[in-house]
């Protein structure tokens, strides 16, 4: 039987995903076969596995940190919000349809066999499972149907570390308040607390830590510093969207749709020292970029209407007319055609057809069956600014409901206008370099000033840096005693 440990948080965005990834890396470094597990994830950033299943991007990143291939058993339930009160429900990588929050809540316990089958499948294959909770275990209105925090910990007999975020303030109240709201049997599951994202002198923190231990009745297992690593965990993704980046030598503006998804596609561009990647949602923020990207979205029709109402559609079309390159990915690509139609009511009311941006001569029609596949090949027949990509190898994955009238090429378009259904297109060696080199040629910029990097080596280094920080911040002897208690 595999050892296990569960990371729960006092709230969302306290750093659970990053700590889970760090522990996965540490256990791998120490010679163990380790895998991540999160029973239920709510996120618009997803990943397609080698066998075509859809899972949370954060668990795919954790698997990469563990040195293994992502599999849907690591995230058997994925909820992708479609509205403020509903989500697309994906079980074991396969879309089951849309449910309102109330419908899902009423059916949640029906999915326990799905969760446990996935967990036991991993338990048979790995030495250690690092389990991530969701939100907070102290949501007292949801406890009776919990399958992702203490309910799951009980089902798989996992010891729990409770994590609080000191960077957001109030960490002592976070941790003690959460413990106070737990039932007695739940408190017994918590073996220690962790103060995360700490900046400063730990000696000043020590008196508070000792009092916290007395109040909570469990040890402080560690104080983990605020980690400056470039790893696509869920928390770093939300921070990426909220930050404002000053314009650098080469400036990329990404339209921040209300339902933006899979923006990890653009991570490679962030790693160039003199490239700015700005997420914009107003005309004022758009300014005069060197490249505009329309990213993926969970709701193509509604986000296209938002683009129109915000005035950004007109601004993008004006920039395009001034020869600013525009690249669309997945939903952003669908918007670039002449029309978007939804005859079956997949995203909107049945029979809806709206005008697209008209940047590409194509039409998109939504159908009920979702495309979920990994893909790879060689660029061919690309014209215009990105013609230098021809002959280069690419790989990535597709997740979309609509089909577009297009040739079967990874990138469609010519001149300065391009679109693709493929997520992760810029990750393959040399692709991001070549795209930026082409933009530099078109905008009369010096590519050598951007800097370059080895993407794969860079990611591995980031995981190692993360592991170093987590190992230094946590009492790993204590954690190993928890993991090996069985």
DRENMARMI-566313 format. One record per residue (C-alpha): x, y, z. Coordinates in steps of 0.001 Angstrom, whole numbers, plus 524288, in hexadecimal, padded with zeros to 5 digits. Example, Ala and Ser with C-alpha at 12.3 -4.5 7.8 and 13.67 -1.06 7.14 Angstrom:
BEGIN
8300C7EE6C81E78 835667FBDC81BE4 
! end
This chain:
BEGIN
800008000080000 8053180D617FC37 8084D8178880673 800D08243D8056C 800138321880A61 7F5BB83C78807F9 7F79384B1C80667 7EB9E852FF80A4B 7EA98861BE80B34 7E3AA86BE581346 7DE1A871928069B 7E072871AF7F7FE 7ED67876D27F2CA 7F5778741D7FF04 7FF4C86C627F6FD 7FA4285E677F7FE 7FD1985B3F7E9BD 80AFC860507EA77 80DF48592B7F734 8087384CAE7F168 8113F84E407E592 81CD8850F27EE67 81A6F844B47F67D 818C983CA27EA21 82616841677E59F 82C6F83ECA7F2DA 82763830D37F39E 82BD682E767E5A7 83962833E07E8EB 839DA82A9F7F489 8376681EDA7EBDE 828DC81C547EDB6 81E77819FE7E377 81521825117E682 8089082A357E075 7FF5F835A07E34D 7F0CF834277E5B1 7E5A483DE07E663 7D829837D97E678 7D0E8843EF7E1D1 7D69184FDF7DB36 7CF7D85C007D678 7D7A8862BF7CC20 7D736867BD7BE38 7E563864047BC07 7E559855DD7B7F0 7EE6784C1F7B181 7EC66841207A7CB 7F355834687AAF2 7F9DF82B4F7A13B 7ED808230C7A062 7E49B82ECD79E45 7DF45830F17AC02 7DD4883E807B1BB 7E261841DE7BF4C 7E64B84DA37C769 7F28A854867C2E0 7F79A855907D0DE 7F7D6846BC7D25A 7FECE845827C53E 8092884EE37CA5B 80A4E8471C7D700 80C0E83AB37CF06 816DD841457C751 81D62844FB7D42F 81C5F8369B7D815 822A78327B7CB46 816D282AE07C661 80CC382C267BB91 7FFF0832977BF74 7F40F829AA7C026 7E5C282CC07C2CC 7E607824247CEF3 7EDDA82F207D551 7E1EB838007D3F0 7D5B582FB67D1D3 7CC1883B1E7D2F7 7CE64847DB7CBB3 7C47D852E47CC21 7C5D385D627C1BA 7BD35869307C4EB 7B43886D1F7B9CF 7AC2A877217C158 7AC4387CEB7CF00 7A35B871D57D390 7A70F866567CAFD 7B24F85E367C5B9 7B5B68541A7BB9B 7B7EE8475F7C304 7C30383E7F7BE98 7C48D830F57C4A2 7D0CB829017C21A 7D432832107B6EE 7C711831377AFE9 7BCC383BEC7AF21 7AFF7838347B5D0 7A8AA844C27B2D2 7A587851667B9F6 79FED852267C7AA 79BB185D4C7D044 7A28685E8D7DD55 7965C8594E7E414 7956384D7C7DB02 7A3A984A047DD03 7A2C084BC47EBBD 79710842987EC61 79E1B8384F7E443 7ABB0839F67E9FC 7AB9982DC17F25E 7A7C9825C67E659 7B5908283C7E176 7BC728222D7ED31 7BEBE8152E7E5EF 7C52381CDE7DAD4 7CE2D8239D7E474 7D1E8817557EBE3 7D41880F127DFB1 7DD708196E7DAA2 7E47E81A577E7AE 7E60180BA47E919 7EB2C80A9E7DB3C 7F6118141C7DED3 7F85C80D7C7EBEC 7FB7E800BC7E4FA 805C08073F7DC75 80CDC811017E53D 8140B811527F242 80EBA81E7A7F6CC 802AF826637F33C 8027A834FC7F601 7F4438392B7F6FA 7EF9C8471B7F520 7E31084C307FB15 7DAB7857407F5B9 7D6CE8641E7FBC8 7D5308621980A5F 7D11A85673812C9 7C99185FD681B83 7BE8A8628C811DF 7B47A85E6381BE0 7A92A85EF98122B 7AFB6854E08094D 7B54284B02812EA 7AA78840EC811CD 7ADF183E5880378 7BC8A840E8803B1 7C4AB838807FA68 7D0AC8411C7F8FC 7D53284526806A4 7D2A283E2F8139B 7C8BC8351A80D68 7D32A8302A80423 7DD8182FB280EDA 7D49F826B881697 7D1D381DF780AD7 7E04081BDB80797 7E57981D0B81591 7EE7A828858129F 7F5858311681C99 7F32783F8181A05 7FBFC84B5F81A1D 7F4348580581B1A 7FA458635E81394 7F82E871E7815E6 7FCC087D6780DAE 8040788789815C1 8062689063809F9 7F78B893818099D 7F757896DB81815 7F061890C082394 7F71E88397822D8 7F55B880A08315F 7E6CC883348306C 7E64787B33823E4 7EC5E86F4682A16 7E63186FE683794 7D8E0873AD8321A 7D91286845828BA 7DCE885EC283388 7D2338642183C4F 7C7CF8619A831E8 7CBDC8538B82FB9 7C5108482783648 7CCE7840C584087 7CF7F8353883775 7D3F083EBD82CE0 7DD40845BB83628 7E37A8389C83936 7E6AC8372882AC6 7EE7F843DE82ADB 7FC548402F82ED2 8026384D9782D32 800FB85B38827A6 809718624881DB3 80B9D870D181C31 80D6B8736380DB8 8128C87ECE8058F 81AA1884BD81097 8235F8907680E33 82C128958A818FE 8334A891248252F 82DDF8848682AC3 832FE8880183850 828C0892B983929 81E57888AA835CD 8226187E8E8400A 81A588836E84BCD 80E16883258436F 811408756A83EB3 812818704384C82 805728764485055 7FF44870DD843F4 803EF8632C8478B 7FDDC8648B85505 7F0F48693784F49 7F01885F2D84458 7F5AE853BB84BF1 7FE9484FAE840AF 80C6B8539D83CE3 8103685DCE832EC 8166E854B582901 81CCB85F748214C 81DCC86D7381CAF 81F5B86D8880DFA 824D6879D8807CE 81E38881587FCED 8238E879DD7F156 8279D881037E508 826C3875F27DB3F 81FDE8755F7CE2C 81715869957CFED 8093D869277CA8F 801F1865BF7D6E6 7F40D86ADA7D89C 7F7FD875E37E1A4 802AC87B317D8CC 7F8FE87B067CD8E 7EF79883F07D49F 7FA9B88CFD7D88A 7FF1C88D887CA73 7F1F5892917C5DE 7F0D789CD37D075 7FE378A2FE7CF27 8016D8AE5D7C64A 80DF88ACE07BE95 8150D8B8E77B9CE 817EB8B9837AB63 825408B3FA7A7CD 82D2C8B3C679B5C 823718AAA8794AE 8157F8ABE179991 80AE98A157798BF 7FCD88A48B79C60 7F4158990079FF1 7E57E89BA17A02B 7E089897AF7AD82 7D350891C37AA62 7C9C1890057B5BD 7CAA38812D7B3B9 7D8E88809C7AFAA 7DE84872D07B025 7EB5086BB27ADD0 7F36C8780B7AE6A 7FEFB86F737B1F0 8003686F0C7A30F 8072187C197A42B 81097878D57AF27 81C428773E7A5E3 81B958859C7A247 81C9F889DF7B083 82A218840E7B1C4 830DF88DAB7A8D5 8370F898797B0BE 833188A36A7A773 8258389ECB7A37D 819628A3CD7AA86 80D2D89B5F7AABF 801BC8A3E17AF04 7F3CF89F057B181 7EAA78A9F77AD73 7DBF68ABFB7AE76 7DA218BA2A7AA46 7DDA78C25B79E75 7E6028CAF87A72B 7EE228BF507ABA9 7F0268BA5179DC3 7F8C08C5CF799C7 801798C2D778DF6 806BB8B4E778F3D 80FCB8ADDB785DE 8073A8A1A57862D 7F91C89F1C78A43 7F4C7891A178ED7 7E6AE88D217900B 7E7FF881A779990 7DF458761679C6D 7D20F877D97A2DE 7C7D486ED27A8A0 7BCDD876F97A298 7C03287B7D794E3 7B31A881D1791C4 7B1558897979E66 7BF9588DD379E95 7BEB9892347906C 7B2E689A6B79417 7BA9E89FDF79FA4 7C5D38A33879678 7BC328AA8678DE7 7B5778B1DD798F2 7C2588B5C479F52 7C7358BC42792EE 7D2EF8B3307925B 7CE058ACC3785DC 7CEF58B9B877EA6 7DC418BC59784D8 7E1868AEFD780B7 7DC748B0E0772DE 7E2918BE5E77249 7EFA48B91077716 7EEF28AE2976D0D 7EC958B81F7624C 7F9048BEE57670C 8005E8B1F9764D2 801278ADFC7732B 8019089EF677323 7F5EA898007793A 7F61F889B677D8F 7EA168827C78273 7EA30875BC78A18 7DE8386C8678B05 7D2E78751A78EFE 7DA768813A78B1B 7DD0087AD477DED 7CE7B877E377C3A 7CB558864277E66 7D43E88A3A77333 7CB808843B768B3 7BF7C88993761DC 7B5228832D76A6B 7B37C87ADD7769D 7A73387264776D9 7A13386A2D7819E 795FE8628477B50 7952D8587178651 795EE861EE791BA 7A32A85D0D79683 7A71286A4E79C1C 79B498730B799BE 78D24872697955A 78AAB868F878A35 78C2086EE077CCB 794F187A2A7810A 79DF387F9D77687 7A65488BA77788F 7AFE88930D7702B 7BE568909F77299 7C9CC899F37711B 7CB578967D762B5 7DA1A89579763A3 7DA2F8879575E31 7D1758827575370 7CAEA8777375AFC 7BE7F8743376278 7BD5F86CC376F4C 7B20D863F27731E 7B05185E2A780BA 7ACA984FD678229 7AA108478078E1C 7B62183ECD78DA2 7C25E844B37936A 7CF938435F78CA0 7D9D383EBA7966A 7E6A683A21790A4 7F53F83BBF79117 7FB7183EFD7841C 808D88408377E28 80EA384282770D0 8168884BAD7684E 812698594D763FD 80F6485A037556C 8099E863BA74BC8 809EE86F70754FC 80A9C87C3A74DB4 80E2788A1075181 8151188E6875DDB 815BB880CB76407 81A1687980757CD 8271E876DC75E75 8200086CF07671E 81E9E863C775B66 8263A8574775DBA 826AF858E476C94 820B184E907756B 8154E8520477E51 80D3984AF77887D 801D084E8B79136 7F3B084B1F793D6 7E5FE84F0B78FC5 7DA138518079880 7CE718578479188 7C0328558278E3B 7BF9485D0E78159 7C45A858F2773E9 7C974862E776A36 7C9A98625275B7A 7D84F86176759FC 7E3298596875435 7E99B84F7C75D25 7F55E857D676074 7FA5B85B4A76E0F 7F9D8869DB76AE4 7F02B87075761D2 7F23587DD175BB9 7FBE88862375463 8019E893BD754AD 800EF8980B762ED 7F4868909F766EF 7F52D882C376C3B 7ED16879477741D 7EE1586B7E77971 7E639861C278174 7F29B85C457878E 7F5C185F70795B6 8040085EDB799BC 808458624478BF0 8132686B487909E 819308616379A0D 820AB8592479029 82F2785C5678EBD 8319C868447866F 8235886BD8783AD 8224D8777778CF5 82F9587C2C78834 82B3487BA977A0B 81E3D8827B77CA1 824FA88D93783C3 82F9488E4C77968 824FC88FED76F26 81E4689A9F77710 82B4F8A18A7788B 82D838A126769DF 81FF78A67F76764 821358B13A771C0 82F6F8B4BD76ECB 834528B02C77C0A 841218A97777F8E 83E2989B5F7836F 84B4E899E978A48 846B78A37E794A7 83BDA89A6879955 8445988F9F79F01 841BD8811279CFD 83FFB874E27A52F 83EDE8660C7A4E7 8309F863EB7A8AB 831DA855E27AD87 83E268587A7B561 83802864D47BAD2 82C0A85D787BFD7 83458852F47C637 83C8485D557CCEC 8303F864037D216 82B618574D7D81B 8388B855287DE93 8388A8630D7E400 82AD2860ED7E925 82EEB854297EF9A 83AA785AD57F5E3 831FA865527FBE6 8279885BBC800AD 831C4852508062B 8386285D6A80D80 82B7D8629B812CA 82527855E381741 8291E84BE682178 82B0D840E5817C0 82E61836EB82252 821018397282853 81A758386F81AFB 8211E82B97817D8 81C618261B824CF 80E7E829A5820C7 80FF3823DA8134F 815F28171B81811 80CED814DE82395 805C2809A981CC7 
! end
